[in-house]
Amino acid sequence: MNSRRLLDYETPQRPKRVSFLAKCNPKATRRSVVRKAVKSALVATVLWFVAGYFKPAIRADWRFTFPVWICSAVLAGAVCEWQVDSESL
């Protein structure tokens, strides 16, 4: 009876690139990524000392494990800020 197409009012969006370091958070800036990485490093440091207080065996190899722990926390914080939009949480 009616041969007109239905109108689609959604704005067409580009397909998102899917890769590890693709910027998926449109609000992320270099400054916000560094701020999130520093915050993650501070939280990881506090957790390290709390864990070391309750389990002294962790402190025995601190020259190797502490830098690895902090670098992992910095990387996780920076990637989280770069890729995860705060509105999606």
N, C-alpha and C positions, 0 to 999 in steps of 0.2 A: 504494500500500500504506500508506504513512505520510503523512498529510496535514498534519503539523505543520510550521510554518515553521522554518527554521534560525535559530538565535539569532546575532545580530551583537553581539559584545562590545565593539566599538569605541565610544568615547565620541563622540557626535555633536558636531561642531564647527561653529561659525558660519562662514559664508562670509566670507573676508577681503575687506576693502575694498581696492580697487586704485586708488590715487591717488598723486601725487608725494609729498605730505607726510603720508601716513597712517602712523601709528606701527605698524611691523611687528615691532620688537624689544621684547618685553615687559620686558626688563631695563633698557631705556634710561631714564635720568632726565635732568633738566636739567643736573645736575652732570656726568654722564658724557658728555653731548653737548658741553658746553663744554670738558671735558678733552680729548676727541678732537679738537676744532677747534683748540685751542692746540697739541696735539702735531703736527697736520698743518701748522700754520703754521710751527712750528720746523723741521720736516723740509723744508718748501718753502724756507725761508730758507737752510738749509744747501745745498740743491741749487742755489739761485740763485747763491750765492757760488762754489760749485764750477764751475758752468757759466760764470760770469763770469771765473773764473781761466783757464779753457781757451779761452774765446771772448770776448775783450774787447769785441767789437761789441755784445754784449748790454747792457753797462754804459752805453752811450752814451745810451739813452733810459730810464734807470732811473726817472725821476720819474713816468713813466706806466706802464711795464710792471711794475715791482716791486709797486705796490699792487694791480694787476689780478691778478698772479700769486698774491699772498698771499690776496686775497679769494676767488679761485677755490679755493685749497687749503683755506681755512676752510670754505667752503660744502660742498665735497666731503667733508671729514672729518665735519662735523656731520650731513649727510644719510646718510652711510654708517653712523654710529653709531645714528641714529634709525631706520633702516629694516632694516639687515642684522643678524640675530642672530649672535652670536659662535659659536654651536653649529653654524650652517649653513656656516661657512667651513671 
